[in-house]
């Protein structure tokens, strides 16, 4: 089983030279909601993650740190 770790959207935005407000606008969400995802307060829903990955030109798996978990859990 895999576990979602830290959100990497902030790092991806920095790499792309894009502001949080721009990504939020393009995703049609409030900037505060995007901030909640970046701070790991909430996990981004899959449809939104797919769109974020498309905008950021990365794989959906790149949006979060993926941690290998216990296979028996």
N, C-alpha and C positions, 0 to 999 in steps of 0.2 A: 504494500500500500504506500502511496506517496502522500506527503503532507505539503500543503502550501505554506511557504515561509514568508519572508519579507516581500513586500511589493516593490518592484523595480521600475515602476512607471516614472518616478521622479528622476531616476538615473537616465532612463531612455529619453525623457524630455530634454534633459541637459545635453545629452549626446546629439540630439536632433536640433538643438537650438530653438526649441519650441517652449512657449509659456504654458503653464497649467490652464490659464484662462482660454487660450486658443484651443487646446484639446477639449476642454469642457464645452466650448461653443460648438465645435465640430461634432461632438458626441450628443449635443443637445441635452446636456445636464447642467445643473448648477455647479459653479466652481467649488463650492463648499462640499458637495457630494464627491467630486473628484478628489478633493483633499482627504476626505474620510477613507477613500480607497487607498490612497498613497500612504496614509498613516496607519494602515491596517486596522482601522476601526470597523470597517465593513469590507467584505470580499465582493469584488466586481462580478455581477452576473455574467454568465457565459456570452449571451448575445452582445452585451456591451463590450466585453473583453475582445471578442472577435473584431468588432469595429475599431476598438482602440489599437489592436495589433495591426490592422489594415492601415490606419492613419499613421502609425509610428513605423510602418514598414518592417515589422518583426513578426515572429511567431507568437501565438497566444502563450506558449510555454515561457516565453521571455519576459512576460509581464510580472511573474512572481518567481521567487526562489522556490525550487522544488527540492524537498528533502525526502530521501528514502526513509520509509518507516518500517515498522516490524511487519514482515510478510504474514505473520500468523494472526495479526490483529483484525 
